[in-house]
Amino acid sequence: MPGNNEINSLEKSRVLILFAKAPEAGKVKTRLVPALGEEGALGLYQKLLEYQLAVVQDYTGAVTELHVDGNPAHPGFDNFSGSILKQTGNNLGERMHYALNSALATHTSAVLIGSDCPGIDYHYLDSAFTALENGFNAVLGPAEDGGYVLIGLRSDVSEKSTDLFQDISWGTDTVSAQTRNLFQKLGLTWKELPVLQDLDEPSDLEKLGREFKFLQG
């Protein structure tokens, strides 16, 4: 991990953004409701959220922001010490673009993650920021289901970033492929991180539960 002087320098250039929903029954992890019920899906989401909030809080050397779909004042976010903002936009693409573009207006690099991939850790995040600082325009953390668990951009491509989030079939297995095509179309260089698994479907529960014991019970 970086020393204090390095942290101060990095905080001026890096923004780490966590996207999350306010933890409310019937509004989170809805694809898991048939397997777990609304309360069970809520309980699992709360575990994932707590874990991911801790990872973000522990990541030194970046400004941290939590962008909430729902109530930003929900008690589930009380222990988060970074900025808490309400997501802005009519769909996921617009909300992600707004968050990244706003961060890149004042910082050199921004990385955005969701709250349903416990495989994201300090080293994964650091690899993303390092890729951007080594000259890549963008960084992508692919998901096993064809989506992605992380996306990052440098400020010098923020004007092109609108196109990266338009006409994407969100929630399908083509999201990563469509994003790669847009990177190429826009002439952007990008670094791909190792593929990780997020938790969306009932079939993901057993696979992730074996590795992350906090998901059990």
C-alpha positions, -999 to +999 in steps of 0.1 A: +000+000+000+012+036-007+027+058+020+011+090+032+027+113+007+017+090-022-018+088-008-022+126-008-010+127-044-033+099-056-063+113-038-060+144-060-061+123-092-083+092-084-120+087-077-135+054-067-172+052-073-195+025-058-230+021-072-255+006-048-292+004-042-308+013-009-313-021+008-351-025+008-371-057+005-385-063-030-361-038-046-328-055-045-316-088-060-350-094-075-338-123-097-329-141-065-364-137-049-377-170-064-350-189-046-346-169-014-378-149-010-378-111-007-364-111+029-338-136+020-327-117-011-326-085+011-304-102+037-280-115+011-278-080-005-271-064+029-241-088+033-228-080-001-233-043+004-215-043+038-186-062+023-182-039-007-185-008+014-157-021+036-135-027+005-141+008-008-135+023+026-102+004+030-090+015-004-064+042+003-053+068-021-086+077-038-115+099-032-145+076-025-181+082-036-212+061-030-239+067-056-273+054-045-303+043-064-331+050-038-327+068-005-291+081+001-300+086+038-308+049+044-293+036+076-274+010+057-250+037+045-244+053+079-209+039+083-197+051+049-173+081+054-170+092+017-195+113-003-230+099-006-249+110-037-281+101-054-277+085-088-287+108-117-302+096-150-331+078-165-314+044-169-282+026-158-262+039-187-271+075-181-264+072-144-230+056-149-220+082-174-231+111-151-211+097-122-180+091-142-181+123-161-187+143-129-157+127-113-135+133-143-143+170-144-120+174-114-098+142-113-075+124-137-090+089-134-123+074-122-132+037-115-168+026-110-179-007-095-212-022-083-221-039-050-226-075-061-191-088-068-172-099-037-142-108-058-133-072-061-105-064-036-078-038-030-054-053-055-081-055-082-090-018-077-053-009-077-047-027-110-075-007-125-061+027-115-026+016-124-037+007-159-052+042-164-021+058-150+001+037-174-016+053-204-047+032-211-078+053-219-101+028-202-101-003-180-127-031-179-134-058-154-154-085-173-179-107-155-184-144-162-220-137-173-209-114-201-214-081-182-188-063-163-180-056-127-158-026-131-152+002-156-127+030-154-118+060-176-092+087-178-102+124-179-088+129-214-116+107-229-145+120-208-159+138-239-163+105-256-177+087-226-214+094-235-212+069-263-199+042-241-232+039-222-257+043-251-274+015-269-261-011-244-283-041-237-280-038-199-286-070-180-277-093-209-246-115-217-235-090-244-227-060-223-189-066-222-188-073-259-208-043-268-185-021-246-154-035-263-169-027-297-175+009-286-139+012-272-127+002-307-151+024-325-140+054-304-103+046-309-097+040-272-071+018-257-081-004-228-068-029-203-089-059-193-086-072-157-092-109-147-128-121-152-148-122-120-182-136-111-210-114-097-241-125-080-273-121-100-289-155-105-298-184-082-271-205-099-244-180-087-252-187-050-235-220-046-204-211-067-198-178-048-209-193-015-180-218-016-155-191-019-170-164+003-183-179+035-200-147+046-226-153+019-238-185+037-265-186+062 
